[in-house]
Amino acid sequence: MIDFELTDEQRLIRETARDFADGEIVPRARENDRNEHFDTELVQKIADMGFLGAIVPEEYGGRGVDYRTYALIVEEIGRGCSAMRTVVSVVTSLVCSSIVRWGSEEQKQEWLPQLCSGEALGCFGLTEPDTGSDAANLKTRAKQVDGKWRIRGGKMWISLGNFSKLALVFAQTDPEKKHKGLACFLVPTDQPGFTTQEIHHKLGLKGSDTAELSLDDVEGDMMGEVGDGFKIAMSALDSGRYSVAAGCVGICQGSLEASVAYSKDRTQFDRPIGSFQLVQEMIADMVVQTEAARGLVWRAGWLKDQGKPSTTETSIAKLYATEAAVKCADLGIQVHGGSGYVDDYPVERYLRDARVTTLYEGTSQIQKLIIGRAYTGLNALVP
């Protein structure tokens, strides 16, 4: 049976994360968003708090916390700023978790302490200009030359790509094998042939770095074996979806808190607008969306902590929490009226930042196909 009661340690970590978000992240969020500034100083502060690599075992520089505690941290950071939540999600859930599960001892010792401490950032190079959900048909190629793997190709929409020292790059070693030919490589970014270009003019996550990667005969250290690439990518996305869902609970909570405060302060017709029935209806809807999303995230986290299968439950949490974040942020703007349409209040940023969460790490439609496959036993993605 799932126990939703938090331990004393979990409450302390949650309070610590909340205080940090309110004291360090929230004061910088608006200006970083306005200026499209990737705040590396703030990223280092997040690392110094132990929030990067929180689920990584302590022997490799992490804090070794359980997944539900990790969700508490990510929720609070997501409430403060989704751009900073993206840093945690990418470094911890996509990169570190992959190395912990699939890396050799040498690879773990080399990279995990750097990633957890913030000495190095990592990015996840799966998506390509012509390949998103269809991960088995990557155009990036890897071949062995004199006993070393050389990689050529390009990646698109890569968070932290311009600032990372390490890239997890997925490449095809044999196109005829399709997903059985995929491999994952640890690619240091400071080598000739590895170039990046910043992607501008995004709707949201303006304080996050997004890049296009170009790999021209760069060297990579394979993680696992040929054919493991697809499994590594899917396990990484399963972990990443969990952190995205937790961060979206933060958007829901932030939208709710901002709307409650505004509705009690703003007066019309000589009374606070929070006393109006239809305003209370919107707030009630936000409460229900927030609590339901949090419950689904905690359920998925509990399963992960128990070592039980959780892919379907993670997809359920990701689908519901991301869509709920969009709805709650939209309702938050409605409660704020005209004031919600400018960045004097956080709700308009919440909406812009929430929108991409229904797209990356598996669109809402892909999550529905995963859920449908689990319940019918039929794979809608197979012709």
C-alpha positions, 0 to 999 in steps of 0.5 A: 500500500502506498504511504503518502505520509512524508518522513521528517527528513523528507519534510526538511528537504522539502522546506529547504528546497522551498526556501532555496527556491524563494530566496535564490530562484524566484528573485532571478526568474523574471529577469533571466526570462526577459533577457533570455539569460542562462544563469550559470551562477544560479546553476552552481548554487543549485549544485552546491545545494546537492540538488544536481544528481540527488538520486545518484549514490553518495559514492559517486558524489550524489545524495542518494535520495529516493525518488519521492524525495527527488520529486519534492525537490524538483517540484519546488524548483519547478515552482520557482523557475522551469528553466532551472528545473530543466537543468535538474531534469537533464543533468540528473534524470537524463544524464546521471541516471543513464550513467548510473544504470548503464555506465562502466565503473570507469565511466561512473567514476569519471563523470558522475562526481563532476555532474553532481558538483556542477563542475560539468553539465551534461546534455542528452543528444537523442532528437534530430531535425527529422527524428523525434518520437521515431528514435529507431530511425536516427540519421547520426552515424557511428563507426569504428576506426582504428578501434575507436568510435567516430560519430557524424551527425546532428542533434536538435532541441538539446537542452544545455547543449551550449554549456555542457562538457559531456553529451550523451549521443545516440547514433546508429551503427548499422541502419539495417538493424534499426533499433538493434543497431543503436548505441549510446556514446559519452562524448566530451564536447571540448574536441574538434568537430563538436560545435553548437548553435544556440536556438533563439525565439522560443515561446518559453523556457527563455532562461534555459539553454537550447542548442543544435549540435553538430558532430563531425567525426568526433570520438565517443566512448560507448556506454553499454554495447551496440544495440543497448542504445534504444534501451538506454534512451527509453530508460532515460526518458522514463526517468526524465518524464518523472522529473518533468511531471514533478516540475509541472506539479510545481507550476500548478502549485505556483499558479494556485498560490499566486492566484489565491494571493491575488484574489484576496488582494484585488478588489472589485465592487468593494470586495475581494474578487476571491469572494466571487463564486466563479473565481472560487470555481477557478481556484477549486479547479486548480486545487484539484488539478494540483493535488491529482498531479502530485498524487500521480507523481508520488505513486510513480515515485513510490513504485520506483523506490520499491523497484517495481515496474513504473513505466506506465504510471510514469507516463500517466503522471507525465501526461496528467501533470503536464496538461494540468500545468498548462490548465492551471497556468491558464486559469491563473492568468484568468484570475489575474485578468489583465495583470496576468498577461504581463510579467509583473506576476509569474502566471504568464511565464508559467503558461509559456514554460508549461507548454513545451512540457506536453511536447518534449520527452514524449508528447502527450499523444505518445504518453497515451499510446504507451498507456494504451499499449499497456492496457490493450497489449497492442502496439499502435506504433507498429505498422 
